Amino acid sequence: MKIVHACLLVLLAAFSLFSTTSLAMAHEGEGWLVIDHFTGDLKLETNHFASQWSSGREVDAASPGGQEISAVALNNGTHVYFHVRSPDQTQDQNDGIAVFFEGAGVDGSDDVWLWSTNSSLDFGAGVAAAALWSDGYWNVALGRSLAAPAEGTANLTVGESEEGFVKFAAWDGTQGQSFDNIDPDSLVHLNLYILPFIDYYPKDSFVWLSIIGLGLLFFAYAELKASGWRKKD
């Protein structure tokens, strides 16, 4: 009976690894913004190459104005912070970057977080923002609590997938672009997944599964040895 139990445990470990790998594949690749967990306090860090953002998974999205935007996001279980980078050769009084959350606003409209050199535009409910122009790029950091701070704003939940939920846009004032010219329906839709502390993706998952798998194999070996499977008649 001990042998049977040991074999079942090994099979369970293999099934867990297979299931986790399948889940990781389902949420990786094009069309997904995976928001990794960050241990500690998140900062409105505008430096694109800062260590805070190095652990995140960067995605690219084209803006209607022709900008190729890159974005990375992190969560620490209570807050979520984005870093969005967009090429812009000049610092104009009507430049800006926005993050849209599909259908999360009032009456099914988009909840919008934004930063702009136009000070008349609001960041969004509960959103903090900072920006740095460097080497022909705007580098914008935006952050907020995961829980919706006001009615009609996005409630972002750890561990749940949102299909076609997040969109990015940028505008360049020197080219006559503005926030008012953006059609949200024309933007690239990305699926969103916010990872918990122990996530279902490489790297953390495979480290923990390896530890569990080795423990189960050791337990199986000990059980088989105790049952006398290597003893001779």
Stockholm file with secondary structure:
# STOCKHOLM 1.0

chainA/1-233         MKIVHACLLVLLAAFSLFSTTSLAMAHEGEGWLVIDHFTGDLKLETNHFASQWSSGREVDAASPGGQEISAVALNNGTHVYFHVRSPDQTQDQNDGIAVFFEGAGVDGSDDVWLWSTNSSLDFGAGVAAAALWSDGYWNVALGRSLAAPAEGTANLTVGESEEGFVKFAAWDGTQGQSFDNIDPDSLVHLNLYILPFIDYYPKDSFVWLSIIGLGLLFFAYAELKASGWRKKD
#=GR chainA/1-233 SS CHHHHHHHHHHHHHHHHHHHHHHHHHHCSTTEEEEEECSSCCCCCCCTTCHHHHTSCCEEEECTTSCEEEEEEEECSSEEEEEEEEECSSCCTTCEEEEEETTCSGGGCCEEEEEESSTTSCCCTTCEEEEEEETTEEEEEEEEESSCSSTTSCCCCTTCEEEEEEEEEEECGGGTCCGGGCCGGGSCCEEEEECCSSCSSTTHHHHHHHHHHHHHHHHHHHHHHHTTTTCCC
#=GC SS_cons         CHHHHHHHHHHHHHHHHHHHHHHHHHHCSTTEEEEEECSSCCCCCCCTTCHHHHTSCCEEEECTTSCEEEEEEEECSSEEEEEEEEECSSCCTTCEEEEEETTCSGGGCCEEEEEESSTTSCCCTTCEEEEEEETTEEEEEEEEESSCSSTTSCCCCTTCEEEEEEEEEEECGGGTCCGGGCCGGGSCCEEEEECCSSCSSTTHHHHHHHHHHHHHHHHHHHHHHHTTTTCCC
//
